[in-house]
Amino acid sequence: MSTGQMDNDWVGPCHPSGRTAAADDPHESWDLDVGDVQSWLRAQRVCLEQCPFLVACQARRTRLYPYPARNPQAVIWAGVAYSDTGRILDTAGLRRLSATQRGRDLRGEQSWIATGS
């Protein structure tokens, strides 16, 4: 079964035409480089409960990443969250990632203030 037509029919944050959806609607974020833990948990829930292409998406993930040692990075794919190193993240892992990113952002702001730039 080809999923090419299905990919063209689906318009959402996981489709190329929806790449900016995270900026427009942070609650629709499949990208772990943006958003926050609430948006990521919502994205997982939407993916697992509402996406009409979940089975095709899972098959594509398995086809593109057939080995457990290699995984997608910094994304929620087929309802599974992956860290920037490809490690599978559970809810606690997503919360830790969010705290780490928040801390990194705060440190960046503090260094900007300290240098007076």
C-alpha positions as CSV (number, residue, x, y, z in Angstrom):
1,M,0.0,0.0,0.0
2,S,1.4,3.4,-1.0
3,T,1.1,6.2,1.5
4,G,2.0,8.9,-1.0
5,Q,-1.6,10.0,-1.6
6,M,-2.4,9.8,2.1
7,D,0.5,12.1,2.8
8,N,-0.8,14.6,0.3
9,D,-4.3,14.6,1.8
10,W,-3.2,15.1,5.4
11,V,-2.6,18.7,6.4
12,G,-1.3,19.2,9.8
13,P,1.9,20.0,11.7
14,C,3.4,16.6,10.7
15,H,3.0,17.5,7.0
16,P,5.5,19.7,5.1
17,S,2.8,22.3,4.4
18,G,2.2,22.6,8.2
19,R,5.9,23.1,9.2
20,T,5.2,26.5,10.6
21,A,2.1,25.3,12.6
22,A,4.2,25.1,15.7
23,A,4.9,28.8,15.5
24,D,1.3,29.7,14.8
25,D,-0.2,27.2,17.2
26,P,2.3,26.0,19.8
27,H,-0.1,23.4,21.1
28,E,0.3,21.5,17.7
29,S,4.0,20.9,18.1
30,W,5.5,17.6,16.9
31,D,9.0,19.2,17.0
32,L,10.8,18.9,20.4
33,D,12.9,21.9,19.6
34,V,9.9,24.2,20.0
35,G,6.9,24.2,22.3
36,D,6.7,22.9,25.9
37,V,5.8,19.8,27.7
38,Q,2.0,20.5,27.5
39,S,2.2,20.9,23.7
40,W,4.3,17.7,23.4
41,L,1.9,15.7,25.5
42,R,-1.0,17.1,23.5
43,A,0.8,16.2,20.2
44,Q,1.3,12.6,21.4
45,R,-2.4,12.3,22.3
46,V,-3.6,13.8,19.0
47,C,-1.2,11.5,17.1
48,L,-2.3,8.4,18.9
49,E,-6.0,9.2,19.2
50,Q,-7.0,11.3,16.2
51,C,-4.5,10.9,13.3
52,P,-6.1,9.0,10.5
53,F,-2.6,7.9,9.2
54,L,-1.2,6.5,12.4
55,V,-0.7,3.0,11.0
56,A,1.0,4.4,7.8
57,C,3.2,6.7,9.9
58,Q,4.3,3.8,12.2
59,A,5.1,1.7,9.1
60,R,7.1,4.6,7.6
61,R,9.0,5.0,10.9
62,T,9.8,1.3,11.0
63,R,10.9,1.3,7.3
64,L,13.2,4.4,7.7
65,Y,14.6,3.4,11.1
66,P,14.7,-0.4,11.1
67,Y,17.3,-0.8,13.8
68,P,16.7,0.0,17.4
69,A,20.0,1.7,17.7
70,R,18.9,4.4,15.2
71,N,15.9,6.5,15.9
72,P,14.4,9.8,14.7
73,Q,15.7,12.8,16.7
74,A,13.9,15.6,18.6
75,V,10.5,14.8,17.2
76,I,7.3,13.1,18.1
77,W,6.7,10.5,15.4
78,A,3.7,8.0,15.4
79,G,3.0,9.0,19.0
80,V,6.5,8.3,20.3
81,A,8.7,11.1,21.5
82,Y,12.4,10.9,20.7
83,S,15.2,13.0,22.3
84,D,17.8,14.9,20.3
85,T,19.9,11.8,20.5
86,G,17.1,9.4,19.4
87,R,16.3,8.1,22.9
88,I,12.6,7.3,23.4
89,L,11.1,9.7,26.0
90,D,8.3,8.9,28.4
91,T,6.3,11.7,30.1
92,A,9.0,12.1,32.8
93,G,11.6,12.3,30.0
94,L,9.6,15.0,28.3
95,R,9.3,17.0,31.5
96,R,13.1,16.7,32.1
97,L,13.7,17.9,28.5
98,S,11.4,20.9,29.0
99,A,13.2,21.8,32.2
100,T,16.6,21.5,30.5
101,Q,15.5,23.7,27.6
102,R,13.9,26.3,30.0
103,G,17.2,26.4,32.0
104,R,19.2,26.8,28.8
105,D,17.0,29.7,27.7
106,L,17.3,31.4,31.1
107,R,21.1,31.0,31.1
108,G,21.2,32.5,27.6
109,E,19.1,35.5,28.7
110,Q,21.3,36.0,31.8
111,S,24.5,36.0,29.8
112,W,23.0,38.5,27.4
113,I,22.1,40.8,30.3
114,A,25.5,40.4,31.9
115,T,27.4,41.4,28.7
116,G,25.1,44.3,28.1
117,S,24.6,43.5,24.5
